[in-house]
Amino acid sequence: MQQIALGRSDLRVSPICLGTMTFGQQNSEAEGHAQLDRAFAAGINFVDTAEMYAVPPKAETSGRTEEIVGAWLKRQPRDRVVLATKATGPGRSLSWIRGGPGGFDAANLAAALEGSLRRLQTDYVDLYQLHWPARNQPMFGQWQYEPEKERGGTDLRQTLEALAALVKAGKVRHVGVSNEHPWGVMQFVRLADEHGLPRIASIQNAYNLLNRTYDTALAEVCYRESVGLLAYSPLAFGLLSGKYLDDPQAKGRVNDFPGFAQRYAKPNVSPALAAYAALAREHGLTPAQLALAWCYRRRCVASTIIGATSMAQLEENLGAWTVELSPELLAAVDAIHLRYTNPAP
C-alpha cells in the first residue's frame, strides 16, 4: 500500500487509516490489538483516535480507547506509526472530560494533549486535530447554518498560537481540523500563512455515498490549499454495508445506540441505501465493497478511516482495497447521487 504525503506536511500515510472509536466499548483491548496488528500487517501505518473515545461518549469509557492504543503502541517502533488524536471541543455536555472542555485556548489544549500523551504512552503525536469547531456551525447531522445560535469561542489565531507552542515543544508534529467547513479551513490557512503559524495538514470529515457535501466548496478549498481529506464513516454507521436492509434488527451501532445515528434518520436515506445495494449486487459486489472501493479511489480523499467491530468486518474493509470500479459503475453511482443527493449530510 503506497504511502502518500498528507497535505504539505512531511507525514507519509497509508491511504487507509484504522479508526479506533469502538475500542473500549464494543471491542476489548485484546480485540483492538488484534485489529491493529492485522491492519499494520496489511500495510496500514496510520491510526486515528481521540481523547473522548470510545463512542458514543460516556464517563465510564472516556479515554479508554487511547489507553488501548497506547498499550499496543508501546510495543511498536514509534517511527513506524503515524498516530493521530483529537482534542474535544466545547458545547456538547461532556463534563467528565477536563471538567467540560471550555474551548481551544492554550490551557485547554495543553491539558487535553497531556492527557492523551499519558494514555497513549508516547512523547508526541504525529497529527493533533481539533475534534470539532468551537464556534457555531452545522455538524453531526445538522444541515443548515443558524446564526441565532452564535456563541463565544476562542479566537482562531489564539488557537493556532496555542498549537504552535505544542509543536515547538516537540509534543505535536502537525495539526489538523475535523468536522470543519470552508470558512474555517480558509481562516486557518490564512492565519497560518500570515503569522508563521502551523498550517493545517488535514481535515477529517464524514464522507460517503450518503454524504458528499465535501464535493463542492470544501473540495475546491482543500485542493487549492493542499489540505488532505481524512474521510470518516465511509460505511455510514454500517448502513452502507446493507446489513440493515436485510435485517432491520441486525447487530450494530444503529441498533445498539438508539438515537445516536440521527444523521441517517432522514427521508431519502432508505431509498438511497436500497439503490446503492442493488447496484452493487448487479455488479457482483457486496454493498460494503462498493461503498469502500468508491471512497478509497476518490481523488479528493487522502486517507479513508475504516472501523470494525469484528475481524470479519476488518477483512472485508481491507479486501475492498483491491476492488476496481468500472467507469460505467461509477457513472451509475453518480446517477443515484443525483437522484438522492446527500440524504445524510
C-alpha positions as CSV (number, residue, x, y, z in Angstrom):
1,M,0.0,0.0,0.0
2,Q,1.8,3.1,-1.3
3,Q,2.0,5.9,1.3
4,I,1.2,9.5,0.3
5,A,2.1,12.9,1.7
6,L,-0.6,14.4,3.9
7,G,-1.2,18.0,2.8
8,R,2.0,20.0,2.7
9,S,3.4,18.1,5.8
10,D,6.2,15.6,5.9
11,L,3.8,12.9,7.1
12,R,3.6,9.9,4.9
13,V,0.4,8.0,5.5
14,S,-1.3,4.9,4.1
15,P,-4.4,5.6,2.0
16,I,-6.4,3.6,4.6
17,C,-6.3,4.6,8.3
18,L,-7.6,2.4,11.1
19,G,-10.2,4.2,13.3
20,T,-10.5,3.1,16.9
21,M,-13.6,4.6,18.4
22,T,-15.1,1.1,19.1
23,F,-12.1,0.1,21.3
24,G,-13.1,0.0,25.0
25,Q,-16.8,-0.2,24.4
26,Q,-17.7,-2.6,21.5
27,N,-14.2,-4.1,21.3
28,S,-12.0,-5.3,24.2
29,E,-8.3,-4.4,24.5
30,A,-7.3,-7.8,23.0
31,E,-9.7,-7.3,20.0
32,G,-8.4,-3.8,19.5
33,H,-4.8,-5.0,19.5
34,A,-5.7,-7.8,17.1
35,Q,-7.2,-5.2,14.7
36,L,-4.1,-3.0,14.9
37,D,-1.8,-6.0,14.2
38,R,-3.9,-7.1,11.2
39,A,-4.1,-3.6,9.8
40,F,-0.4,-3.0,10.0
41,A,0.3,-6.4,8.5
42,A,-1.8,-5.2,5.5
43,G,0.4,-2.1,5.0
44,I,-1.5,0.4,7.1
45,N,0.7,2.8,9.1
46,F,-1.9,5.3,10.2
47,V,-4.1,5.2,13.4
48,D,-6.8,7.7,14.4
49,T,-8.2,8.1,17.9
50,A,-9.5,10.9,20.2
51,E,-9.5,11.8,23.9
52,M,-13.3,11.4,24.1
53,Y,-13.4,7.9,22.7
54,A,-15.0,5.3,23.0
55,V,-18.1,6.5,21.2
56,P,-20.9,7.1,22.0
57,P,-19.1,9.1,24.7
58,K,-19.8,8.4,28.4
59,A,-17.8,8.9,31.6
60,E,-17.1,5.2,32.1
61,T,-15.3,4.7,28.8
62,S,-13.8,8.2,28.3
63,G,-10.1,7.9,27.4
64,R,-10.3,4.1,27.2
65,T,-9.6,4.0,23.5
66,E,-6.4,5.9,23.8
67,E,-5.3,3.6,26.7
68,I,-5.9,0.6,24.5
69,V,-4.0,2.1,21.5
70,G,-1.2,3.2,23.9
71,A,-0.7,-0.3,25.3
72,W,-0.3,-1.5,21.7
73,L,1.9,1.5,20.7
74,K,4.5,1.0,23.4
75,R,5.4,-2.4,21.8
76,Q,5.9,-0.9,18.3
77,P,8.8,1.1,16.8
78,R,7.4,4.5,17.4
79,D,8.6,5.9,14.0
80,R,6.6,3.1,12.3
81,V,3.3,4.5,13.4
82,V,1.6,7.7,12.2
83,L,-0.6,8.5,15.3
84,A,-3.5,10.9,15.1
85,T,-5.7,12.0,18.0
86,K,-8.1,14.8,18.7
87,A,-8.9,17.4,21.3
88,T,-12.5,17.5,22.4
89,G,-14.4,20.7,21.5
90,P,-16.8,22.7,23.7
91,G,-20.5,22.8,23.8
92,R,-21.5,19.1,23.9
93,S,-22.2,18.4,27.6
94,L,-19.1,16.2,28.2
95,S,-18.5,17.3,31.8
96,W,-16.3,14.3,32.6
97,I,-13.6,15.4,30.1
98,R,-11.4,18.0,31.8
99,G,-14.5,19.3,33.7
100,G,-16.2,20.2,30.4
101,P,-13.9,21.4,27.6
102,G,-14.0,25.2,27.6
103,G,-12.5,26.0,24.2
104,F,-9.4,25.7,22.1
105,D,-7.3,28.0,24.2
106,A,-3.7,27.4,25.4
107,A,-4.7,26.0,28.8
108,N,-7.4,23.6,27.4
109,L,-5.2,22.3,24.5
110,A,-2.2,21.8,26.8
111,A,-4.3,19.8,29.3
112,A,-6.0,17.8,26.5
113,L,-2.7,16.9,24.9
114,E,-1.0,15.9,28.2
115,G,-3.9,13.6,29.0
116,S,-3.7,12.0,25.5
117,L,0.1,11.6,25.7
118,R,-0.2,9.9,29.1
119,R,-2.9,7.4,27.9
120,L,-1.1,6.8,24.6
121,Q,2.2,6.2,26.4
122,T,4.2,8.4,23.9
123,D,6.0,11.7,24.0
124,Y,4.4,13.1,20.9
125,V,1.5,12.7,18.4
126,D,2.1,13.0,14.7
127,L,-1.2,14.7,13.9
128,Y,-3.2,16.7,16.5
129,Q,-6.7,17.6,15.4
130,L,-9.5,19.8,16.7
131,H,-12.4,17.4,17.0
132,W,-15.0,20.0,16.0
133,P,-15.1,23.8,15.8
134,A,-15.6,25.8,18.9
135,R,-17.8,28.2,17.0
136,N,-21.5,27.7,16.0
137,Q,-21.8,25.8,12.7
138,P,-23.9,22.8,11.5
139,M,-22.4,19.4,12.2
140,F,-23.2,15.8,13.2
141,G,-26.4,15.7,11.1
142,Q,-27.4,19.3,11.3
143,W,-27.9,20.5,7.8
144,Q,-28.1,24.3,7.9
145,Y,-26.3,27.2,9.4
146,E,-28.4,29.0,12.1
147,P,-26.8,32.4,13.1
148,E,-29.2,32.8,16.0
149,K,-27.2,30.1,17.8
150,E,-24.0,32.1,17.8
151,R,-21.8,31.6,20.9
152,G,-18.4,32.8,22.0
153,G,-15.3,30.9,21.3
154,T,-11.5,31.0,21.2
155,D,-10.2,33.3,18.5
156,L,-8.7,31.1,15.8
157,R,-5.4,32.9,15.8
158,Q,-5.1,32.2,19.5
159,T,-5.9,28.5,18.8
160,L,-3.2,28.3,16.2
161,E,-0.7,30.1,18.5
162,A,-1.5,27.5,21.2
163,L,-1.0,24.7,18.8
164,A,2.3,26.3,17.7
165,A,3.5,26.2,21.2
166,L,2.8,22.4,21.3
167,V,4.6,21.9,18.1
168,K,7.6,24.0,19.3
169,A,7.7,21.8,22.5
170,G,8.0,18.7,20.3
171,K,4.8,17.2,21.5
172,V,3.0,17.6,18.2
173,R,4.4,17.2,14.7
174,H,1.5,18.5,12.6
175,V,-2.1,19.8,13.2
176,G,-5.4,19.3,11.6
177,V,-9.1,20.0,11.9
178,S,-12.2,17.9,11.9
179,N,-15.9,18.4,11.1
180,E,-14.9,21.7,9.5
181,H,-16.5,23.9,6.9
182,P,-14.9,26.1,4.1
183,W,-14.8,29.3,6.1
184,G,-12.9,27.6,8.9
185,V,-10.4,26.0,6.6
186,M,-9.7,29.2,4.9
187,Q,-9.3,31.1,8.1
188,F,-6.9,28.6,9.5
189,V,-4.8,28.6,6.3
190,R,-4.8,32.4,6.0
191,L,-3.8,32.9,9.7
192,A,-1.0,30.4,9.4
193,D,0.4,31.9,6.3
194,E,0.1,35.5,7.6
195,H,1.6,34.9,11.0
196,G,4.0,32.0,10.5
197,L,1.9,29.5,12.5
198,P,1.4,25.8,11.9
199,R,-0.6,25.1,8.7
200,I,-3.3,22.5,8.9
201,A,-2.3,19.3,7.1
202,S,-5.7,17.7,7.1
203,I,-9.5,17.9,7.5
204,Q,-11.3,14.9,9.0
205,N,-14.9,14.9,7.8
206,A,-17.7,12.5,7.1
207,Y,-17.6,11.4,3.5
208,N,-19.5,8.5,1.9
209,L,-22.2,7.7,-0.7
210,L,-24.9,9.2,1.5
211,N,-22.9,12.4,2.3
212,R,-20.9,14.0,-0.4
213,T,-21.3,17.6,0.9
214,Y,-17.5,17.8,0.8
215,D,-17.5,17.6,-3.0
216,T,-18.4,21.2,-3.7
217,A,-16.9,24.1,-1.7
218,L,-14.6,22.1,0.6
219,A,-13.2,20.0,-2.3
220,E,-12.1,23.2,-4.1
221,V,-10.7,24.9,-0.9
222,C,-8.7,21.8,0.1
223,Y,-7.4,21.1,-3.4
224,R,-6.2,24.7,-3.8
225,E,-4.7,24.9,-0.3
226,S,-3.3,21.4,-0.1
227,V,-5.3,20.2,2.8
228,G,-5.8,16.4,2.8
229,L,-9.2,14.8,3.4
230,L,-9.4,12.1,6.0
231,A,-12.7,10.5,5.2
232,Y,-14.5,9.1,8.2
233,S,-17.7,7.0,8.3
234,P,-17.2,5.5,4.7
235,L,-19.9,3.0,5.5
236,A,-22.2,5.5,7.1
237,F,-22.6,3.8,10.6
238,G,-22.7,0.5,8.8
239,L,-25.8,1.4,6.8
240,L,-23.9,1.1,3.5
241,S,-22.9,-2.5,4.3
242,G,-26.5,-3.4,3.5
243,K,-27.0,-5.4,6.7
244,Y,-29.9,-3.3,8.0
245,L,-31.7,-3.7,4.6
246,D,-31.5,-7.5,5.1
247,D,-32.3,-7.4,8.8
248,P,-33.6,-4.1,10.3
249,Q,-32.7,-5.6,13.8
250,A,-29.2,-6.5,12.9
251,K,-26.5,-6.2,15.5
252,G,-24.6,-2.9,15.0
253,R,-24.3,0.7,16.2
254,V,-27.6,1.8,14.7
255,N,-29.5,-0.6,17.0
256,D,-27.0,-0.7,19.8
257,F,-27.2,3.0,20.4
258,P,-30.7,4.3,19.5
259,G,-30.8,7.9,18.7
260,F,-27.1,8.3,18.1
261,A,-27.4,8.0,14.4
262,Q,-29.7,10.9,13.8
263,R,-27.7,11.9,10.8
264,Y,-29.1,8.9,9.0
265,A,-32.7,9.3,10.1
266,K,-33.7,11.4,7.1
267,P,-36.3,10.6,4.5
268,N,-34.2,9.8,1.5
269,V,-31.7,7.6,3.3
270,S,-33.6,4.4,2.9
271,P,-34.3,4.6,-0.9
272,A,-30.7,5.7,-1.5
273,L,-29.4,2.7,0.5
274,A,-31.6,0.3,-1.4
275,A,-30.4,1.8,-4.7
276,Y,-26.7,1.5,-3.9
277,A,-27.1,-2.0,-2.6
278,A,-29.0,-3.1,-5.7
279,L,-26.3,-1.5,-7.9
280,A,-23.5,-3.3,-6.0
281,R,-25.2,-6.7,-6.3
282,E,-25.9,-6.2,-10.0
283,H,-22.1,-5.9,-10.4
284,G,-21.2,-8.9,-8.2
285,L,-20.1,-6.8,-5.3
286,T,-21.3,-6.5,-1.7
287,P,-22.7,-3.1,-0.7
288,A,-19.7,-2.6,1.6
289,Q,-17.3,-3.3,-1.2
290,L,-18.9,-0.7,-3.4
291,A,-19.0,1.9,-0.7
292,L,-15.5,1.4,0.3
293,A,-13.9,1.0,-3.1
294,W,-15.7,4.2,-4.2
295,C,-14.3,6.1,-1.2
296,Y,-10.8,4.6,-1.5
297,R,-10.4,5.8,-5.1
298,R,-11.9,9.3,-4.8
299,R,-9.3,11.9,-6.0
300,C,-10.2,14.2,-3.1
301,V,-9.5,11.6,-0.4
302,A,-6.1,11.4,1.2
303,S,-6.9,8.5,3.5
304,T,-10.1,6.7,4.4
305,I,-10.7,5.9,8.1
306,I,-12.2,2.4,8.5
307,G,-13.6,0.9,11.6
308,A,-14.7,-2.6,12.5
309,T,-16.2,-4.5,15.5
310,S,-15.1,-7.9,14.2
311,M,-12.2,-9.3,12.3
312,A,-14.5,-10.4,9.5
313,Q,-15.6,-6.8,9.0
314,L,-12.0,-5.6,9.1
315,E,-11.0,-8.2,6.5
316,E,-13.8,-7.1,4.2
317,N,-12.7,-3.4,4.6
318,L,-9.1,-4.3,3.8
319,G,-10.2,-6.6,0.9
320,A,-12.1,-3.8,-0.8
321,W,-8.8,-2.0,-1.5
322,T,-8.3,-4.3,-4.5
323,V,-11.8,-3.8,-5.9
324,E,-11.8,-1.9,-9.2
325,L,-14.9,0.1,-10.2
326,S,-15.5,0.5,-13.9
327,P,-16.4,3.9,-15.5
328,E,-19.9,2.6,-16.1
329,L,-20.4,1.6,-12.5
330,L,-19.0,5.0,-11.3
331,A,-21.5,6.7,-13.7
332,A,-24.3,4.7,-12.2
333,V,-23.2,5.8,-8.7
334,D,-23.3,9.4,-9.7
335,A,-26.8,8.9,-11.2
336,I,-28.1,7.6,-7.9
337,H,-26.4,10.5,-6.2
338,L,-28.2,13.0,-8.4
339,R,-31.5,11.2,-7.6
340,Y,-30.9,11.2,-3.9
341,T,-28.4,14.0,-3.3
342,N,-26.7,14.0,0.1
343,P,-29.6,12.3,2.0
344,A,-27.5,12.3,5.2
345,P,-25.4,15.5,5.4
